Amino acid sequence: MKDLHNNQIALLKLLNEQVDNPLTIRQIQENLKLSSSSVVAHHIQKLEQKGYLKRNPHNPRDYQVFLNPERPIIYLNLYGHAQCGKNGTILDGNPIDKIPIASRLLKFPAHEGFIVTARGNSMEPFIKEGDLVIAQKKNEALNGDKIICVYGEKVLIKKFFKQNETISLTSLNSEGHPPIIVDDYFKIEGVVKNVLKYS
């Protein structure tokens, strides 16, 4: 933390202590006795730039603190192709490459990330063939999440829905891609977080 201003060290400590009960900018200002909310915002931005903090852009009170900051560029494992259609390959745990990614693009810890190459057109226009799909490793998902999953012996990118005990996997491009009602081996590998466009 040698690269941090004293106010930033105090702010990081406060954010870490309050991670389960996030404070507003005003509360942070009062706790640290800073002159204005803009000073708080400035130090928060610096902590993000230096890799000590990641915030959800849609919810500033949803954040993660890194006492040991991530490097500006990290490498995520790339696993084969994930079918956005009818056939696919199995994620076997053996990455075929490592792709450099700016860690600030990830709103989750880098060690939880992986990449697959999309194949097929069932998730167009959001995901097209050849796109690199960045996912966060998770075994659960919320309704409406776009997931990478193993279904039977296929690896798919689909939209997840669960009602009672029934799981359905749907495509964004419904033409020729009817919903799949899960009745075979099924495992969520991750939730889609970013898409790097092929073209």
C-alpha positions as CSV (number, residue, x, y, z in Angstrom):
1,M,0.0,0.0,0.0
2,K,3.0,2.3,-0.4
3,D,1.4,3.8,-3.5
4,L,-1.7,5.0,-1.5
5,H,-2.4,8.4,0.1
6,N,-3.2,8.2,3.8
7,N,-6.9,9.0,3.0
8,Q,-7.0,6.1,0.5
9,I,-5.6,3.7,3.1
10,A,-8.2,4.8,5.6
11,L,-10.9,4.6,2.9
12,L,-9.8,1.1,1.9
13,K,-9.9,-0.1,5.5
14,L,-13.4,1.4,6.0
15,L,-14.7,-0.1,2.8
16,N,-13.3,-3.5,3.8
17,E,-14.9,-3.3,7.3
18,Q,-18.3,-2.3,5.9
19,V,-18.4,-4.7,2.9
20,D,-21.4,-6.5,4.3
21,N,-23.2,-3.2,5.1
22,P,-22.0,-0.7,2.5
23,L,-21.9,3.0,3.3
24,T,-23.1,5.9,1.2
25,I,-20.7,8.5,-0.1
26,R,-22.0,10.9,2.6
27,Q,-21.5,8.3,5.4
28,I,-17.9,7.6,4.2
29,Q,-17.3,11.4,4.2
30,E,-18.5,11.7,7.7
31,N,-16.6,8.7,9.0
32,L,-13.3,9.8,7.5
33,K,-14.0,13.5,8.2
34,L,-13.2,14.5,4.6
35,S,-14.1,17.9,3.3
36,S,-16.6,16.9,0.6
37,S,-18.2,14.0,-1.2
38,S,-16.2,14.9,-4.3
39,V,-13.0,14.1,-2.3
40,V,-14.4,10.7,-1.4
41,A,-15.3,10.1,-5.1
42,H,-11.8,11.1,-6.1
43,H,-10.1,8.6,-3.7
44,I,-12.6,5.8,-4.7
45,Q,-11.6,6.4,-8.3
46,K,-7.9,6.2,-7.5
47,L,-8.4,3.0,-5.5
48,E,-10.1,1.5,-8.6
49,Q,-7.3,2.7,-10.9
50,K,-4.7,1.1,-8.6
51,G,-6.5,-2.2,-8.5
52,Y,-7.6,-2.1,-4.8
53,L,-11.3,-1.7,-5.5
54,K,-13.9,-3.0,-8.0
55,R,-17.4,-1.6,-8.1
56,N,-20.5,-2.6,-10.0
57,P,-21.2,0.3,-12.4
58,H,-24.9,-0.2,-11.9
59,N,-24.7,-0.2,-8.1
60,P,-21.9,1.7,-6.5
61,R,-22.6,0.1,-3.1
62,D,-21.8,-3.3,-4.6
63,Y,-18.1,-3.5,-4.5
64,Q,-15.1,-5.8,-3.8
65,V,-11.9,-4.8,-1.9
66,F,-8.5,-6.2,-2.8
67,L,-5.9,-5.6,-0.1
68,N,-3.4,-7.1,-2.5
69,P,-4.2,-5.4,-5.8
70,E,-4.6,-7.2,-9.1
71,R,-2.2,-6.5,-11.8
72,P,-3.5,-4.2,-14.6
73,I,-3.3,-7.0,-17.1
74,I,-4.3,-10.5,-16.2
75,Y,-4.5,-13.7,-18.2
76,L,-7.7,-15.8,-18.4
77,N,-7.8,-19.4,-19.6
78,L,-9.5,-20.0,-22.9
79,Y,-11.4,-23.2,-23.3
80,G,-12.3,-24.5,-26.8
81,H,-15.6,-23.7,-28.3
82,A,-19.0,-23.4,-26.6
83,Q,-21.8,-24.1,-28.9
84,C,-24.6,-21.5,-29.2
85,G,-26.6,-24.1,-31.0
86,K,-27.1,-27.8,-31.3
87,N,-23.6,-29.4,-30.7
88,G,-20.7,-28.6,-28.6
89,T,-17.5,-29.8,-26.9
90,I,-16.9,-30.6,-23.3
91,L,-15.0,-28.2,-21.0
92,D,-12.4,-30.6,-19.8
93,G,-10.3,-28.3,-17.6
94,N,-7.5,-28.1,-20.1
95,P,-7.2,-24.6,-21.4
96,I,-6.0,-24.2,-25.0
97,D,-4.7,-20.7,-24.5
98,K,-4.4,-17.7,-22.1
99,I,-5.9,-14.4,-23.2
100,P,-4.6,-11.1,-21.8
101,I,-7.4,-8.9,-20.3
102,A,-7.4,-5.6,-18.6
103,S,-8.4,-6.5,-15.0
104,R,-10.5,-3.3,-14.7
105,L,-12.9,-4.8,-17.3
106,L,-13.8,-7.5,-14.8
107,K,-16.2,-6.7,-12.0
108,F,-15.3,-9.8,-10.2
109,P,-12.0,-11.4,-8.9
110,A,-9.8,-12.4,-11.9
111,H,-9.2,-15.9,-10.6
112,E,-12.9,-16.6,-11.0
113,G,-12.8,-15.8,-14.7
114,F,-12.5,-18.0,-17.9
115,I,-13.2,-17.5,-21.6
116,V,-14.8,-19.7,-24.3
117,T,-15.2,-19.0,-28.0
118,A,-18.8,-18.9,-29.1
119,R,-20.0,-21.0,-32.0
120,G,-23.4,-20.9,-33.7
121,N,-26.0,-18.2,-33.9
122,S,-28.5,-19.0,-31.2
123,M,-27.5,-16.1,-29.0
124,E,-27.4,-13.4,-31.7
125,P,-27.4,-10.5,-31.7
126,F,-25.8,-10.4,-28.2
127,I,-23.2,-13.2,-28.9
128,K,-22.1,-14.1,-32.4
129,E,-20.0,-16.9,-33.7
130,G,-16.3,-16.3,-33.0
131,D,-16.9,-13.9,-30.1
132,L,-14.8,-14.4,-26.9
133,V,-17.2,-14.9,-24.0
134,I,-15.9,-14.0,-20.5
135,A,-17.6,-15.7,-17.7
136,Q,-17.4,-15.8,-13.9
137,K,-17.1,-19.4,-12.5
138,K,-20.4,-20.1,-10.7
139,N,-22.5,-23.2,-10.2
140,E,-25.7,-21.3,-9.7
141,A,-27.5,-18.6,-11.7
142,L,-30.5,-16.3,-11.4
143,N,-33.4,-16.4,-13.8
144,G,-32.5,-14.4,-16.9
145,D,-28.7,-14.9,-16.5
146,K,-26.8,-15.9,-19.6
147,I,-24.8,-19.0,-18.7
148,I,-22.2,-21.3,-20.0
149,C,-23.3,-24.8,-19.0
150,V,-22.7,-28.5,-19.7
151,Y,-25.9,-30.3,-20.8
152,G,-25.5,-34.0,-21.5
153,E,-22.2,-34.0,-23.5
154,K,-22.6,-30.5,-24.9
155,V,-21.3,-27.2,-23.8
156,L,-23.9,-24.4,-24.4
157,I,-24.3,-20.7,-23.9
158,K,-28.0,-20.1,-23.0
159,K,-30.4,-18.0,-21.0
160,F,-31.3,-19.7,-17.7
161,F,-34.7,-20.0,-16.2
162,K,-35.9,-22.2,-13.3
163,Q,-39.5,-22.6,-12.1
164,N,-40.0,-25.0,-9.3
165,E,-37.8,-27.9,-10.3
166,T,-38.0,-27.3,-14.0
167,I,-35.0,-25.7,-15.7
168,S,-35.3,-24.3,-19.2
169,L,-32.5,-23.0,-21.4
170,T,-33.5,-20.5,-24.1
171,S,-31.8,-18.8,-27.0
172,L,-32.0,-15.1,-27.8
173,N,-32.4,-16.1,-31.5
174,S,-35.5,-18.3,-31.3
175,E,-35.5,-19.1,-35.1
176,G,-34.5,-22.8,-35.3
177,H,-33.6,-22.9,-31.6
178,P,-36.5,-24.0,-29.4
179,P,-36.2,-23.9,-25.6
180,I,-34.5,-26.8,-24.0
181,I,-36.2,-28.4,-21.0
182,V,-33.4,-29.9,-18.9
183,D,-33.8,-33.7,-18.6
184,D,-30.2,-34.9,-18.7
185,Y,-26.9,-34.2,-16.9
186,F,-26.7,-30.4,-16.3
187,K,-24.1,-28.3,-14.7
188,I,-23.6,-24.5,-14.8
189,E,-20.0,-23.6,-15.4
190,G,-20.3,-19.9,-15.2
191,V,-22.3,-16.7,-15.7
192,V,-21.6,-14.6,-18.8
193,K,-20.1,-11.2,-17.8
194,N,-18.5,-9.7,-20.9
195,V,-18.3,-10.4,-24.6
196,L,-15.3,-9.5,-26.8
197,K,-16.6,-9.1,-30.3
198,Y,-14.9,-11.1,-33.1
199,S,-15.8,-8.5,-35.7
